[in-house]
């Protein structure tokens, strides 16, 4: 039996309409357990709360009630450093998640700069790491000098994947994906994946 890596306990989240006239319950007392090195799908129609749940589990949003546990230890919901070190998210639309004024190299280097202690502790060369991952996902090093709008959607999606995994997170949130390719899964097989989708027919692992 796999170790439970992430647990959300009694998670509740409210949203309010304009001037707080109406309270909308996005999540109501939800408890979920995610095993280590597994692929867990959160599937549901628009407005079902799947995206909210996925974001709360990785610290992008805070629940109004409930707790998050990682490896059995409760995570303080306001500890942004722990969440950013452990979790990353990849959005389906990569163009909306990149600064259009940054070249690809700068976009990839941003999380590395924020997590520089990881590379100092393990004596990892950043440039070598970037080039190795580029090769693994089938991208040429020339993309580093390009801007997001100069890449195809598929190329930029692979860059988004690189940016998410390069700091060695433990859990990846694939936000609103319906297809996860083996190229991504093979490289991230040591990770735990949360796949958020609106497709009732399920997630396709190609």
C-alpha positions as CSV (number, residue, x, y, z in Angstrom):
1,X,0.0,0.0,0.0
2,X,1.3,3.4,-1.0
3,X,2.2,6.1,1.5
4,X,-0.4,8.9,1.7
5,X,1.7,11.9,0.6
6,X,-1.0,14.6,0.7
7,X,-4.3,14.8,2.6
8,X,-6.9,17.5,2.6
9,X,-9.1,17.2,5.7
10,X,-12.6,18.7,6.0
11,X,-11.9,21.4,3.4
12,X,-14.5,24.1,3.0
13,X,-14.4,27.1,0.7
14,X,-16.9,29.9,0.3
15,X,-17.1,32.7,-2.4
16,X,-19.3,35.7,-2.2
17,X,-21.1,37.6,-4.9
18,X,-20.9,41.4,-5.2
19,X,-21.3,43.2,-1.8
20,X,-21.5,39.7,-0.2
21,X,-25.2,39.4,-0.9
22,X,-24.9,35.7,-1.7
23,X,-22.6,33.1,-0.4
24,X,-21.6,30.3,-2.8
25,X,-20.3,27.1,-1.4
26,X,-17.5,25.8,-3.6
27,X,-16.3,23.0,-1.3
28,X,-18.2,21.6,1.7
29,X,-16.3,19.5,4.2
30,X,-14.2,17.6,1.6
31,X,-11.6,15.1,2.7
32,X,-9.2,13.6,0.1
33,X,-6.1,11.4,0.3
34,X,-3.5,11.3,-2.5
35,X,-0.9,8.4,-2.4
36,X,2.7,9.0,-3.2
37,X,3.8,8.6,-6.9
38,X,0.2,8.3,-8.1
39,X,-1.9,10.1,-10.7
40,X,-5.1,11.3,-9.2
41,X,-7.9,12.9,-11.4
42,X,-10.3,15.5,-10.1
43,X,-13.1,15.4,-12.7
44,X,-16.3,17.4,-12.8
45,X,-18.4,19.9,-14.7
46,X,-17.7,23.6,-14.5
47,X,-18.6,25.0,-11.1
48,X,-18.2,21.6,-9.3
49,X,-15.3,22.8,-7.2
50,X,-12.6,20.6,-8.8
51,X,-10.3,23.5,-9.7
52,X,-10.8,25.2,-6.3
53,X,-9.9,21.9,-4.6
54,X,-6.8,21.4,-6.7
55,X,-5.6,24.9,-5.9
56,X,-6.2,24.6,-2.2
57,X,-4.3,21.3,-2.1
58,X,-1.2,23.0,-3.5
59,X,-1.5,26.3,-1.6
60,X,-2.6,28.7,-4.3
61,X,-5.9,29.3,-2.4
62,X,-6.7,29.0,1.3
63,X,-9.7,27.1,2.6
64,X,-12.1,28.8,4.9
65,X,-12.0,25.7,7.0
66,X,-10.0,22.5,7.0
67,X,-6.4,21.4,7.1
68,X,-3.7,20.2,4.7
69,X,-1.2,17.4,5.7
70,X,2.0,16.4,3.8
71,X,3.5,13.1,4.8
72,X,1.3,13.1,7.9
73,X,2.5,16.6,9.1
74,X,0.1,19.6,9.0
75,X,1.2,22.4,6.8
76,X,0.6,25.9,8.0
77,X,-1.7,27.5,5.4
78,X,0.2,30.8,5.4
79,X,3.6,29.2,4.8
80,X,4.1,30.1,1.2
81,X,7.7,28.9,1.1
82,X,6.7,25.3,2.0
83,X,3.9,25.2,-0.6
84,X,6.2,26.7,-3.3
85,X,8.9,24.2,-2.6
86,X,6.6,21.1,-2.6
87,X,4.0,21.9,-5.2
88,X,3.8,23.3,-8.7
89,X,1.0,23.9,-11.2
90,X,0.9,23.6,-15.0
91,X,-2.0,25.4,-16.8
92,X,-3.6,24.1,-19.9
93,X,-3.2,27.4,-21.7
94,X,0.6,28.2,-21.4
95,X,0.4,31.6,-23.1
96,X,-1.6,33.0,-20.1
97,X,1.0,31.8,-17.6
98,X,4.1,33.4,-19.2
99,X,5.3,37.0,-19.1
100,X,5.3,38.0,-22.8
101,X,8.2,40.4,-22.2
102,X,10.5,37.7,-20.8
103,X,12.6,35.4,-23.0
104,X,12.1,31.7,-22.3
105,X,15.4,31.4,-20.4
106,X,14.4,34.1,-18.0
107,X,11.1,32.5,-17.4
108,X,12.7,29.2,-16.6
109,X,15.4,30.8,-14.4
110,X,12.8,32.6,-12.1
111,X,11.9,29.5,-10.0
112,X,15.6,28.5,-9.9
113,X,16.6,31.9,-8.4
114,X,13.8,31.6,-5.8
115,X,14.9,28.2,-4.8
116,X,18.7,28.7,-5.1
117,X,19.4,26.8,-1.8
118,X,18.3,23.6,-3.5
119,X,21.0,23.9,-6.1
120,X,23.7,25.0,-3.6
121,X,23.0,22.1,-1.3
122,X,23.2,19.5,-4.0
123,X,25.9,21.2,-6.1
124,X,23.7,21.2,-9.2
125,X,24.7,23.4,-12.3
126,X,21.6,25.3,-13.4
127,X,22.6,25.5,-17.0
128,X,23.4,21.8,-17.3
129,X,20.0,21.0,-15.7
130,X,18.1,23.2,-18.1
131,X,19.8,21.8,-21.2
132,X,19.3,18.2,-20.0
133,X,15.5,18.7,-19.5
134,X,15.2,20.5,-22.8
135,X,16.7,17.5,-24.5
136,X,14.4,15.1,-22.5
137,X,11.2,16.9,-23.7
138,X,12.5,17.4,-27.3
139,X,13.3,21.1,-27.4
140,X,16.4,22.7,-28.9
141,X,18.4,25.1,-26.7
142,X,17.6,27.9,-29.2
143,X,14.2,28.2,-27.6
144,X,15.9,29.9,-24.6
145,X,16.5,33.0,-26.6
146,X,12.9,33.2,-27.9
147,X,9.8,34.9,-26.5
148,X,6.6,33.0,-25.7
149,X,4.7,34.3,-28.7
150,X,7.5,32.8,-31.0
151,X,6.8,29.3,-29.9
152,X,3.9,27.0,-30.8
153,X,1.4,26.0,-28.2
154,X,2.9,22.5,-27.9
155,X,6.5,23.9,-27.5
156,X,5.4,26.4,-24.9
157,X,3.5,23.7,-23.0
158,X,6.8,21.8,-22.8
159,X,8.5,24.9,-21.5
160,X,5.7,25.2,-18.8
161,X,6.4,21.6,-17.8
162,X,10.1,22.3,-17.5
163,X,9.5,25.4,-15.4
164,X,7.3,23.4,-13.1
165,X,9.5,20.4,-12.5
166,X,12.9,22.1,-12.5
167,X,12.9,22.9,-8.8
168,X,12.2,19.2,-8.0
169,X,8.6,19.6,-6.5
170,X,6.9,16.6,-5.0
171,X,3.4,17.2,-6.5
172,X,2.3,18.6,-9.9
173,X,-1.2,20.0,-10.5
174,X,-2.1,19.6,-14.2
175,X,-4.9,22.2,-14.3
176,X,-7.7,21.5,-16.8
177,X,-5.8,18.9,-18.8
178,X,-7.6,16.2,-20.8
179,X,-4.5,14.5,-22.3
180,X,-1.2,13.9,-20.5
181,X,1.4,12.6,-22.8
182,X,3.9,9.8,-21.9
183,X,6.8,12.3,-22.6
184,X,5.7,14.3,-19.5
185,X,4.7,11.3,-17.4
186,X,7.9,9.5,-18.0
187,X,10.0,12.4,-16.8
188,X,7.7,13.1,-13.8
189,X,7.1,9.4,-12.8
190,X,8.9,10.0,-9.5
191,X,6.3,12.8,-8.8
192,X,2.7,12.7,-7.6
193,X,0.3,14.2,-10.1
194,X,-3.1,15.8,-9.6
195,X,-5.0,16.1,-13.0
196,X,-7.9,18.5,-13.0
197,X,-10.4,18.0,-15.9
198,X,-14.0,18.8,-16.9
199,X,-14.1,15.7,-19.1
200,X,-16.5,13.0,-17.8
201,X,-15.0,10.4,-20.1
202,X,-11.8,10.6,-18.0
203,X,-8.2,11.6,-18.5
204,X,-6.4,10.2,-21.4
205,X,-2.9,9.0,-20.6
206,X,-1.4,8.5,-24.2
